[in-house]
């Protein structure tokens, strides 16, 4: 009976302490009775293999014990779909773009590869793994707390249909960008353009006392005009939207292009290391030179351009999706016409 | 041409769901007479309702904790056995469950006749 004892001991380990003895005695009697019946049928003692068969049929110790345990779920079936949705959103909207940016940098930026050779290149991904691990752990913890609260307070049972958000408007052709939004955007863009234009003339007043001592790397100065152009495009966009508020597809389409250009500019700017230099390096002490070197190293280490790159790629994905969706919404009634109800029902999906 | 046979796993899950409620009624009905686990299992098996020990014993404990069964340890054939039988609450519950089962059965028969 050594095999039976070993089996019962394994089951006992997983059982609730208060019920262990009781359950094990009952299980022992059940298996013993099965063996007695089999012996009576065969009219001889059972072989070890036959005992093993009976025990094996009873099930894995963990499985048998689990049936006696109270049902326990970290996140139950009610909250699980929301939990899975949140994790998917984090994966697709943050972690995946992060990975894509890293791939782009590894593929197209020799300077990045040169700075991280061999295994150090894979080591640059450690931030992503840490971020993914802590994010998933935190989301799981939050939902586990929600689950406990939900079970105790039953807040999902106390609901009122009148508190649900208003239904989406079916008449999409009437969608317009509010004029006040375009006007605010236009004014703020013009103010930013004025500030940008004033920058070369008034830089001494703006950045004094650092302006006469420190400067951006000479290569970075060539970005002045492209940025000026991007600002002008933004002003033109607000102007058009003020004039044609129903062209809701235009802002995301234009920003898709301008964000792509900005991304290209940011990526090409990384080649101008060191980003900040002394205006008169020859007259500087070794300590001063070391300070600015440290400043540049910090900028490089913090991956400012890298973080900006991630933000821009995420923005690109969002604008691409928005452009496609808004263009489709804008064009769809024109193709479908009022007599085609299918067009309207499809548009409700968005 | 599409395959119209029901996937085995799906059928098994549906069968389990259908059996789950019926098994509780069957166990309660069988325990109108006193049984210990092994003889109860054999009695149900003899009536055509096979149930494995991994399902039966946790079910017996649950029904007892819900007050539908009472049990006691007694020695029989030189071995300690736990005997179960219906409690007064269990008898009342069985009666109501059987009424419910008859209603469902009658409704289902009617639906099947109409179909």
Contacts between the chains, C-beta under 8 A, distances in Angstrom:
chain1	res1	chain2	res2	distance
A	19	B	61	7.8
A	22	B	82	7.8
A	23	B	57	7.4
A	23	B	61	7.7
A	25	B	73	7.9
A	25	B	80	6.2
A	25	B	82	7.6
A	26	B	37	6.1
A	26	B	57	6.1
A	26	B	82	5.3
A	27	B	53	7.5
A	27	B	57	6.9
A	29	B	36	7.3
A	29	B	37	7.1
A	29	B	38	6.8
A	29	B	79	5.9
A	29	B	80	7.0
A	29	B	81	5.6
A	29	B	82	7.6
A	30	B	37	5.5
A	30	B	38	5.4
A	30	B	41	7.8
A	30	B	53	5.0
A	30	B	57	7.1
A	32	B	79	6.8
A	33	B	38	4.0
A	34	B	38	7.4
A	57	B	52	8.0
A	58	B	53	6.3
A	58	B	54	6.8
A	59	B	52	7.9
A	59	B	54	5.0
A	63	B	54	7.1
A	64	B	54	5.5
A	67	B	54	5.7
A	67	B	55	7.3
A	67	B	57	7.9
A	67	B	58	4.2
A	68	B	57	7.7
A	68	B	58	5.2
A	68	B	61	6.7
